[in-house]
Structures are given as structure tokens and as C-alpha cells.
Amino acid sequence: MTTIYLVYITTGDKTEARQIGKALVESKLVACVNIIDHMNSIYRWEGKIQEDQEAILLAKTTQKNIPALKKKVKAMHSYDCPCMVCLPVMEGYEPYLEWIQEQVI
């Protein structure tokens, strides 16, 4: 079985998360996305502590789609340096993991 990945992406708001998520699903780079709105972030950017409200985009895909996914997200994202963290899925419900593989290119 191909390695499945969960890709954690933060976005400026729910609207941006929906736009990016829909484009990823339509292009078959991911099987599905989940959006979590109203996440509070505290981080250092350009030497200053920042506090913002963001939306989280969780995308499920296969390892081979990661490079194209990162390229597409970067092209659509409003941030100069968007958070994209790709986590391999070590275990899961086998029929669901197979479904992910069937949905992507």
C-alpha cells in the first residue's frame, strides 16, 4: 500500500481554507479535506510576537502527491510562508486508507 499522508495547513480564514481545499479535491491531489475554523495562533514573525485567528485545513493524500500539493497551496495561499506539515499515517482503518488511494491521481 502507498503511504498515506495527513497534511496540516493553516490559512488566514475559513474562506481561504475552503478555496484551497476545494481546488485540491477538484484536482485530485487530495481525497478530502477538513476545515477547523477559529483556531488561535501565537507565533514569532519578523521578530515580533503575533496573535491571530486562523483556519486549519487537514488534507488526506498519498506520498506521490505531496510535491504538487505544496506547489498548488503555495500558489493559492495568502501567506509568504504558509504552514504545511506533511505527516505520514502509520495506522488507520484499511478501507478508508484504500478509499483515499482511489480518489487521488
Phi, psi and omega in degrees: 000140175295147177290129177266143179236144169255121183252120180264122182227132173259147180227165182295329180194177183297323180299313179295319178300317179296318180297312180294314181301315180296319179296322179293319179291315181299324181277359180063025173281337177224156177279322180197165175227154171238141180242128176244115184267163174063040175274134179266130180240140172233125185203165176259127178222126180051043174081002182237146174283127180245148172229124182219162170256131183228179172239144178259136175245119176252119183244142178248127184207186176253161184304320184294339181271353184302311181301315180292323178299312180299320180296315182293316179299313181301320181294329184264342191281146180278344182275148173293323183226078183292144175285118172222114180236124184256117184246122178291140178272118184275328181213160177177176177288114189308314178300325178291316179297323176294321178299317178304312180300323181289336186272343184257164180281000000 
